[in-house]
Amino acid sequence: MSSIRNIVILTGAGVSAESGIDTFRDANDGRGGLWEQHRVEDVATPEAFARDPDLVLRFYDMRREAIQTKAPNAAHRALAKLDAEWEGELLIVTQNVDDLHERAGAKRVLHMHGEHLNAWCTACDARPRWTGPLIDRPACPECGKAALRPDIVWFGEMPYRMEEIFAALEQADLFVSIGTSGAVYPAAGFVRNARELGIETLELNLEPSQGTAWFDEARHGPATELVPAWVEQVLER
């Protein structure tokens, strides 16, 4: 670790699962996770929003309300400690749309799939902080139009700030993937990008992911155990 200065960390649903936030889908057959009651096509695509906006808005209103009752866990707190104490460059790229990294104290966080606690005005492109419901079509605080939707990257839409992510990877010495399935692109391809750049790679996941073979090292177990241990190792280098 002595040669490591710049770190890019990718976090996924496995980091927040131990805080009680539903995962995207379970590891077996895709049921039992967040979409158990709905097909992805019904709640997480632009076409679904155009077809049945009330269903989509109610679904995300429930998710937005639920995450505000959750608390950061030991994995979030450990990464926040790393953020505060690491003197080199650090970027936490999260696929999660909750705010638990920030509530734990992390500041160098990039939400590539958007945020539950933001709304997006499709009329003026404002992204105001939003903690209440959207089902009643509230007006945008910037332009006054009733054109707000969840600020979530749906299937078929481009994740946010990809150029910034790739720029950070090009400068990184270490890429760490935490709590991700390795199934959702483009994030699942970051480890291959890192390998092509000659960057050291590490997976911390509950069980082997679909991309485990691409990593230089993989450690498997609960995030609340693996992440604090790894952070202490890094900070004690």
DACOR-V159546 format. One record per pair of residues at least 12 apart in sequence whose C-alpha atoms are under 10 Angstrom apart, sorted by the first residue. I is the first residue (numbers start at 0). J is the second residue. If there is no record, write none. Layout:
i->I j->J
i->I j->J
This chain:
i->0 j->172
i->0 j->173
i->0 j->199
i->0 j->232
i->0 j->233
i->0 j->234
i->0 j->235
i->0 j->236
i->1 j->233
i->1 j->235
i->1 j->236
i->2 j->172
i->2 j->173
i->2 j->236
i->3 j->87
i->3 j->88
i->3 j->171
i->3 j->172
i->3 j->173
i->3 j->198
i->3 j->199
i->3 j->233
i->3 j->236
i->4 j->85
i->4 j->86
i->4 j->87
i->4 j->88
i->4 j->89
i->4 j->170
i->4 j->171
i->4 j->172
i->4 j->173
i->5 j->85
i->5 j->86
i->5 j->87
i->5 j->88
i->5 j->89
i->5 j->90
i->5 j->167
i->5 j->168
i->5 j->169
i->5 j->170
i->5 j->171
i->5 j->172
i->5 j->173
i->5 j->174
i->6 j->85
i->6 j->87
i->6 j->88
i->6 j->89
i->6 j->90
i->6 j->91
i->6 j->167
i->6 j->168
i->6 j->170
i->6 j->171
i->6 j->172
i->6 j->173
i->6 j->174
i->6 j->175
i->6 j->198
i->6 j->199
i->7 j->88
i->7 j->89
i->7 j->90
i->7 j->91
i->7 j->92
i->7 j->164
i->7 j->165
i->7 j->167
i->7 j->168
i->7 j->169
i->7 j->170
i->7 j->171
i->7 j->172
i->7 j->173
i->7 j->174
i->7 j->175
i->7 j->176
i->7 j->193
i->7 j->200
i->8 j->78
i->8 j->89
i->8 j->90
i->8 j->91
i->8 j->92
i->8 j->93
i->8 j->108
i->8 j->168
i->8 j->171
i->8 j->173
i->8 j->174
i->8 j->175
i->8 j->176
i->8 j->177
i->8 j->200
i->8 j->201
i->8 j->202
i->9 j->90
i->9 j->91
i->9 j->92
i->9 j->93
i->9 j->94
i->9 j->95
i->9 j->108
i->9 j->109
i->9 j->111
i->9 j->174
i->9 j->175
i->9 j->176
i->9 j->177
i->9 j->178
i->9 j->179
i->9 j->186
i->9 j->187
i->9 j->189
i->9 j->190
i->9 j->202
i->10 j->75
i->10 j->91
i->10 j->92
i->10 j->93
i->10 j->94
i->10 j->95
i->10 j->100
i->10 j->110
i->10 j->175
i->10 j->176
i->10 j->177
i->10 j->178
i->10 j->179
i->10 j->186
i->10 j->203
i->10 j->204
i->11 j->23
i->11 j->92
i->11 j->93
i->11 j->94
i->11 j->95
i->11 j->96
i->11 j->176
i->11 j->177
i->11 j->178
i->11 j->179
i->11 j->180
i->11 j->181
i->11 j->186
i->11 j->204
i->12 j->24
i->12 j->93
i->12 j->94
i->12 j->95
i->12 j->96
i->12 j->97
i->12 j->177
i->12 j->178
i->12 j->179
i->12 j->180
i->13 j->74
i->13 j->95
i->13 j->177
i->13 j->178
i->13 j->179
i->13 j->180
i->13 j->203
i->13 j->204
i->13 j->205
i->13 j->221
i->13 j->222
i->13 j->223
i->14 j->71
i->14 j->72
i->14 j->73
i->14 j->74
i->14 j->75
i->14 j->93
i->14 j->95
i->14 j->99
i->14 j->100
i->14 j->177
i->14 j->178
i->14 j->179
i->14 j->203
i->14 j->204
i->14 j->205
i->14 j->221
i->14 j->222
i->14 j->223
i->14 j->226
i->15 j->69
i->15 j->70
i->15 j->71
i->15 j->72
i->15 j->73
i->15 j->74
i->15 j->75
i->15 j->95
i->15 j->96
i->15 j->97
i->15 j->98
i->15 j->99
i->15 j->100
i->15 j->178
i->15 j->222
i->15 j->223
i->16 j->72
i->16 j->178
i->16 j->221
i->16 j->222
i->16 j->223
i->17 j->69
i->17 j->70
i->17 j->71
i->17 j->72
i->17 j->73
i->17 j->74
i->17 j->221
i->17 j->222
i->17 j->223
i->18 j->66
i->18 j->68
i->18 j->69
i->18 j->70
i->18 j->71
i->18 j->72
i->18 j->73
i->18 j->74
i->18 j->75
i->18 j->99
i->18 j->223
i->19 j->65
i->19 j->66
i->19 j->68
i->19 j->69
i->19 j->70
i->19 j->71
i->19 j->72
i->20 j->32
i->20 j->33
i->20 j->62
i->20 j->65
i->20 j->66
i->20 j->68
i->20 j->69
i->20 j->70
i->20 j->95
i->20 j->97
i->21 j->33
i->21 j->34
i->21 j->62
i->21 j->65
i->21 j->66
i->22 j->34
i->22 j->95
i->23 j->35
i->23 j->39
i->23 j->95
i->23 j->180
i->24 j->180
i->25 j->180
i->26 j->180
i->26 j->206
i->26 j->208
i->33 j->62
i->34 j->58
i->37 j->54
i->37 j->58
i->39 j->153
i->39 j->154
i->40 j->153
i->40 j->154
i->41 j->54
i->41 j->55
i->41 j->58
i->42 j->54
i->42 j->55
i->42 j->56
i->42 j->57
i->42 j->58
i->42 j->59
i->42 j->153
i->42 j->154
i->43 j->55
i->43 j->58
i->43 j->59
i->43 j->151
i->43 j->152
i->43 j->153
i->43 j->154
i->43 j->155
i->44 j->151
i->44 j->152
i->44 j->153
i->44 j->154
i->44 j->155
i->44 j->156
i->45 j->152
i->45 j->153
i->45 j->154
i->45 j->155
i->45 j->156
i->46 j->153
i->46 j->154
i->46 j->155
i->47 j->153
i->48 j->148
i->48 j->153
i->52 j->134
i->52 j->148
i->53 j->133
i->53 j->134
i->53 j->135
i->53 j->136
i->54 j->134
i->55 j->133
i->55 j->134
i->55 j->148
i->55 j->149
i->56 j->132
i->56 j->133
i->56 j->134
i->56 j->135
i->56 j->136
i->56 j->147
i->56 j->148
i->56 j->149
i->57 j->132
i->57 j->133
i->57 j->134
i->57 j->135
i->58 j->134
i->59 j->115
i->59 j->132
i->59 j->133
i->59 j->134
i->59 j->148
i->59 j->149
i->59 j->150
i->59 j->151
i->60 j->115
i->60 j->116
i->60 j->130
i->60 j->131
i->60 j->132
i->60 j->133
i->60 j->134
i->60 j->149
i->61 j->131
i->61 j->132
i->62 j->96
i->62 j->97
i->62 j->115
i->62 j->116
i->63 j->96
i->63 j->97
i->63 j->114
i->63 j->115
i->63 j->116
i->63 j->117
i->63 j->129
i->63 j->130
i->63 j->131
i->63 j->132
i->63 j->133
i->63 j->149
i->64 j->115
i->64 j->116
i->64 j->130
i->64 j->131
i->64 j->132
i->65 j->97
i->66 j->96
i->66 j->97
i->66 j->98
i->66 j->99
i->66 j->115
i->66 j->116
i->66 j->130
i->67 j->97
i->67 j->98
i->67 j->99
i->67 j->115
i->67 j->116
i->67 j->130
i->69 j->97
i->69 j->98
i->69 j->99
i->70 j->98
i->70 j->99
i->70 j->100
i->70 j->102
i->70 j->103
i->71 j->98
i->71 j->99
i->71 j->100
i->71 j->101
i->71 j->102
i->71 j->103
i->71 j->104
i->72 j->99
i->72 j->100
i->72 j->103
i->72 j->222
i->72 j->223
i->73 j->103
i->73 j->222
i->73 j->223
i->73 j->224
i->73 j->225
i->73 j->226
i->73 j->227
i->74 j->100
i->74 j->103
i->74 j->177
i->74 j->221
i->74 j->222
i->74 j->223
i->74 j->224
i->74 j->225
i->74 j->226
i->74 j->227
i->74 j->228
i->74 j->230
i->75 j->99
i->75 j->100
i->75 j->101
i->75 j->102
i->75 j->103
i->75 j->104
i->75 j->105
i->75 j->222
i->75 j->223
i->75 j->226
i->75 j->227
i->76 j->99
i->76 j->100
i->76 j->101
i->76 j->102
i->76 j->103
i->76 j->104
i->76 j->105
i->76 j->223
i->76 j->226
i->76 j->227
i->77 j->100
i->77 j->103
i->77 j->104
i->77 j->105
i->77 j->223
i->77 j->224
i->77 j->225
i->77 j->226
i->77 j->227
i->77 j->228
i->77 j->229
i->77 j->230
i->77 j->231
i->78 j->91
i->78 j->100
i->78 j->103
i->78 j->104
i->78 j->105
i->78 j->226
i->78 j->227
i->78 j->229
i->78 j->230
i->79 j->91
i->79 j->100
i->79 j->101
i->79 j->102
i->79 j->103
i->79 j->104
i->79 j->105
i->79 j->106
i->79 j->107
i->79 j->108
i->79 j->230
i->80 j->103
i->80 j->104
i->80 j->105
i->80 j->227
i->80 j->230
i->80 j->231
i->80 j->234
i->81 j->105
i->81 j->227
i->81 j->229
i->81 j->230
i->81 j->231
i->81 j->233
i->81 j->234
i->82 j->104
i->82 j->105
i->82 j->106
i->82 j->107
i->82 j->108
i->82 j->230
i->83 j->104
i->83 j->105
i->83 j->106
i->83 j->107
i->84 j->234
i->85 j->230
i->85 j->233
i->85 j->234
i->86 j->234
i->87 j->171
i->88 j->107
i->88 j->167
i->88 j->170
i->88 j->171
i->88 j->172
i->89 j->106
i->89 j->107
i->89 j->108
i->89 j->167
i->89 j->171
i->89 j->173
i->90 j->105
i->90 j->106
i->90 j->107
i->90 j->108
i->90 j->109
i->90 j->163
i->90 j->164
i->90 j->167
i->90 j->168
i->90 j->171
i->90 j->174
i->91 j->105
i->91 j->106
i->91 j->107
i->91 j->108
i->91 j->109
i->91 j->110
i->91 j->164
i->91 j->175
i->91 j->176
i->92 j->107
i->92 j->108
i->92 j->109
i->92 j->110
i->92 j->111
i->92 j->112
i->92 j->160
i->92 j->164
i->92 j->167
i->92 j->176
i->92 j->186
i->93 j->108
i->93 j->109
i->93 j->110
i->93 j->111
i->93 j->112
i->93 j->113
i->93 j->176
i->93 j->177
i->93 j->179
i->93 j->186
i->94 j->109
i->94 j->110
i->94 j->111
i->94 j->112
i->94 j->113
i->94 j->114
i->94 j->152
i->94 j->158
i->94 j->178
i->94 j->179
i->94 j->183
i->94 j->186
i->95 j->109
i->95 j->110
i->95 j->111
i->95 j->112
i->95 j->113
i->95 j->114
i->95 j->115
i->95 j->151
i->95 j->179
i->96 j->110
i->96 j->111
i->96 j->112
i->96 j->113
i->96 j->114
i->96 j->115
i->96 j->116
i->96 j->117
i->96 j->150
i->96 j->151
i->96 j->152
i->97 j->110
i->97 j->113
i->97 j->114
i->97 j->115
i->97 j->116
i->98 j->110
i->98 j->114
i->98 j->115
i->98 j->116
i->109 j->159
i->109 j->160
i->109 j->161
i->109 j->163
i->109 j->164
i->110 j->151
i->110 j->152
i->110 j->158
i->110 j->159
i->110 j->160
i->111 j->151
i->111 j->152
i->111 j->157
i->111 j->158
i->111 j->159
i->111 j->160
i->111 j->161
i->111 j->164
i->111 j->186
i->112 j->150
i->112 j->151
i->112 j->152
i->112 j->153
i->112 j->154
i->112 j->156
i->112 j->157
i->112 j->158
i->112 j->159
i->112 j->160
i->113 j->149
i->113 j->150
i->113 j->151
i->113 j->152
i->113 j->153
i->113 j->158
i->113 j->159
i->114 j->126
i->114 j->128
i->114 j->129
i->114 j->149
i->114 j->150
i->114 j->151
i->114 j->152
i->115 j->128
i->115 j->129
i->115 j->130
i->115 j->149
i->115 j->150
i->115 j->151
i->116 j->128
i->116 j->129
i->116 j->130
i->116 j->131
i->116 j->149
i->116 j->150
i->116 j->151
i->117 j->129
i->117 j->130
i->117 j->131
i->117 j->147
i->117 j->148
i->117 j->149
i->117 j->150
i->117 j->151
i->118 j->130
i->118 j->131
i->118 j->132
i->118 j->133
i->118 j->139
i->118 j->146
i->118 j->147
i->118 j->148
i->118 j->149
i->118 j->150
i->118 j->151
i->119 j->139
i->119 j->146
i->119 j->147
i->119 j->148
i->119 j->149
i->119 j->150
i->119 j->151
i->120 j->138
i->120 j->139
i->120 j->140
i->120 j->141
i->120 j->142
i->120 j->143
i->120 j->144
i->120 j->145
i->120 j->146
i->120 j->147
i->120 j->148
i->120 j->149
i->120 j->150
i->121 j->139
i->121 j->144
i->121 j->145
i->121 j->146
i->121 j->147
i->121 j->148
i->121 j->150
i->122 j->139
i->122 j->141
i->122 j->142
i->122 j->143
i->122 j->144
i->122 j->145
i->122 j->146
i->122 j->147
i->123 j->139
i->123 j->141
i->123 j->142
i->123 j->143
i->123 j->144
i->123 j->146
i->123 j->147
i->124 j->139
i->124 j->141
i->124 j->142
i->124 j->146
i->124 j->147
i->125 j->139
i->125 j->140
i->125 j->141
i->125 j->142
i->125 j->147
i->126 j->139
i->126 j->140
i->126 j->141
i->126 j->147
i->126 j->148
i->126 j->149
i->126 j->150
i->127 j->139
i->127 j->140
i->127 j->141
i->127 j->147
i->127 j->150
i->128 j->140
i->128 j->150
i->129 j->149
i->129 j->150
i->132 j->149
i->133 j->145
i->133 j->146
i->133 j->147
i->133 j->148
i->133 j->149
i->134 j->147
i->134 j->148
i->136 j->148
i->157 j->185
i->158 j->184
i->158 j->185
i->158 j->186
i->161 j->185
i->161 j->186
i->164 j->186
i->164 j->189
i->165 j->189
i->165 j->192
i->165 j->193
i->168 j->189
i->168 j->190
i->168 j->192
i->168 j->193
i->168 j->196
i->168 j->198
i->169 j->192
i->169 j->193
i->169 j->196
i->169 j->197
i->169 j->198
i->170 j->196
i->170 j->198
i->171 j->193
i->171 j->196
i->171 j->197
i->171 j->198
i->171 j->199
i->172 j->193
i->172 j->196
i->172 j->197
i->172 j->198
i->172 j->199
i->172 j->200
i->173 j->193
i->173 j->197
i->173 j->198
i->173 j->199
i->173 j->200
i->173 j->201
i->174 j->189
i->174 j->190
i->174 j->192
i->174 j->193
i->174 j->194
i->174 j->198
i->174 j->199
i->174 j->200
i->174 j->201
i->174 j->202
i->174 j->214
i->175 j->189
i->175 j->190
i->175 j->193
i->175 j->199
i->175 j->200
i->175 j->201
i->175 j->202
i->175 j->203
i->175 j->214
i->175 j->216
i->175 j->217
i->176 j->189
i->176 j->190
i->176 j->200
i->176 j->201
i->176 j->202
i->176 j->203
i->176 j->204
i->176 j->211
i->176 j->214
i->176 j->217
i->177 j->201
i->177 j->202
i->177 j->203
i->177 j->204
i->177 j->205
i->177 j->218
i->177 j->219
i->177 j->222
i->177 j->225
i->177 j->226
i->178 j->202
i->178 j->203
i->178 j->204
i->178 j->205
i->178 j->206
i->178 j->208
i->178 j->219
i->178 j->220
i->178 j->221
i->178 j->222
i->178 j->226
i->179 j->202
i->179 j->203
i->179 j->204
i->179 j->205
i->179 j->206
i->179 j->207
i->179 j->208
i->179 j->209
i->179 j->210
i->180 j->204
i->180 j->205
i->180 j->206
i->180 j->207
i->180 j->208
i->180 j->209
i->180 j->210
i->180 j->211
i->181 j->207
i->181 j->208
i->181 j->209
i->181 j->210
i->181 j->211
i->182 j->208
i->182 j->209
i->182 j->210
i->183 j->209
i->187 j->208
i->187 j->209
i->187 j->210
i->188 j->210
i->188 j->213
i->189 j->210
i->190 j->202
i->190 j->210
i->190 j->211
i->190 j->212
i->190 j->213
i->190 j->214
i->190 j->215
i->191 j->210
i->191 j->213
i->191 j->214
i->193 j->213
i->193 j->214
i->194 j->213
i->194 j->214
i->194 j->215
i->198 j->215
i->199 j->214
i->199 j->215
i->199 j->216
i->200 j->213
i->200 j->214
i->200 j->215
i->200 j->216
i->200 j->217
i->201 j->213
i->201 j->214
i->201 j->215
i->201 j->216
i->201 j->217
i->201 j->218
i->202 j->214
i->202 j->215
i->202 j->216
i->202 j->217
i->202 j->218
i->202 j->219
i->203 j->216
i->203 j->217
i->203 j->218
i->203 j->219
i->203 j->220
i->203 j->221
i->203 j->222
i->203 j->224
i->203 j->225
i->203 j->226
i->203 j->229
i->204 j->217
i->204 j->218
i->204 j->219
i->204 j->220
i->204 j->221
i->204 j->222
i->204 j->225
i->204 j->226
i->205 j->218
i->205 j->219
i->205 j->220
i->205 j->221
i->205 j->222
i->205 j->223
i->205 j->225
i->206 j->218
i->206 j->219
i->206 j->220
i->206 j->221
i->207 j->219
i->207 j->220
